[in-house]
């Protein structure tokens, strides 16, 4: 069995709509490393798109899941509930931003968490409209696509999106959009397109994921909170990619002096097992009637067990602090390349949620070609990277926060060599 043969089988059996970044087929994985079916070793700087902050197969997570398997794997919490679901909800109520009483629901995917947050917001406010931001990503369901501020590949060809969804520009100084520009556009939206009295919620990623790892400025987040309070609008923080120590805080909203009304979570919540959550103010979470929220696999016992273990690992291994250390180390290495690599236009990101952005030297326009060349060079050297951004000219770094120091050194050497070789 080899990668080429499996790729041929994949092409015959799986929809081409399921995009694949690499054509290497995993055989086993441990912490920050993956071995493919041919025995080749790779350092994983993707973490399954930010799912593995605690690494592949963390022993505490695996132990918890094995123990749960020996008890039961599914009852449907809405039929026969279980204690560890309650315990995890209690823990999230306590650690998510906001000094107010909270409640939680569990579902399965990030998109499902976003869908439910919108349902809760609409039910609680009696309003319909939602505002999201250009470059934002909120999932591949129809409401998720409608909220997402990027057409290719997410919206193209899928027809009409759900109505009453509006977009405002996200402040990215690098691309000529200031905080003042974004807020002025939001005010214009209220004047020209939607009465703020009809807006149920504004949803925002504290650090845009697919959009390019741009962090919302503090003044912008504070202004959003003010706008929401002024008009009775709920603020939803999409922490699907930013949560669970990735940004040097347990949640990225802790970088600000304001709290959201609702928080969506998924990805690293359960260390590789499908689980997502919505946590928010009690009066909002209790608005829908019994049966209005949930799902057959919502809060699956294996994912719940894994998530409780993940929270233990983050605390015991001090991963919030380690994210800052690793991110600083990565950014220092990248900064050392600026003089020799003029294609680098920005190096950014809080904690260990970091990115590097490239432009073409001759045109000074975003260069997806250079970013992809770096990615491919790195893959040849055994380092898995992901690109992102509206212009696909950004490489994002999402290695496990548990990555071993010696493996991190090896990865940085491979990364530097790949960036330098991409110039040739």
C-alpha angles and dihedrals in degrees: 000000000000139000094257094053092046090049090054090051091047091053090054097044110031131062113257086226087081099082120209126205094199138019095221115116116216120235100171140346139198127187104309099352135084129191118202129216090270093055096254116147123225133184107228114225091162103061090203087300098316096320099116108058086143092046134245113318099350105200094234092051094046091047091052094048093047090051090050092049089057090056106038138317103204140006099147106250090233089062105033112008128204137213101239090060088057092045093051091049090052090052095049091047087057101045105037115097118272132075095232137091112282142186131199141212126195126218132158116258138027091249090052090051090053092047090053093046089056091047090051093046093050094046094047096046101033087228130119112200124094130191123210133167138255111261093022121131122207106159146288101272114103095262089042090052092047090054094043113097098210124082102194121093099350106056105019114119098359097108130226118005124218112281132244093048116127133183133215127187116267114230109255111158091191089065096041100263114124129192088253090053092052094047092046090052090050090052090048089051089056090050100044111024117017135020107236087225086069095051115104098182149354112219121201139169109227085216115020111237113192088018093071111280094277111162118221109245116245093242091053094052091047090050091050090053090051092049091049093049092047093054102031092251122150120236114221118194112205100210095164093119100021101051135101105040097314096122098040090269128075086247127016092231087070087076088071136064093235134070130219123237092227130023125199120206138178136123106064093024091094104024097242101336120107109261136130136174146197118210124182151132113324095237091053097044091048094050099089116077120249108283093027091100132041138054141222094269096027108137095004109202094239093053091045091052091048092049094052088052091047091056089050092051094048090053099040096044093041092232093167089065093039091055089062092048094050094044092051090049092051095046092048091055092048092047089055088064098055096093092053099036111053090176088078109097101163143011114190152142141111120259111338095333095101139158142183122210127206134202130187108261094220100045100024087223125131110283115212087169094062093045091050091047089056091048093051094045089051093048090054087055093049100261119124114214134173129215125211143159135102087275094038089234097119129090113206124203118216106158116158111276085228092062112141115251094238092049090049089054091050091049093051091051091051091047094051092048091049094051092048093047092049088067093061 
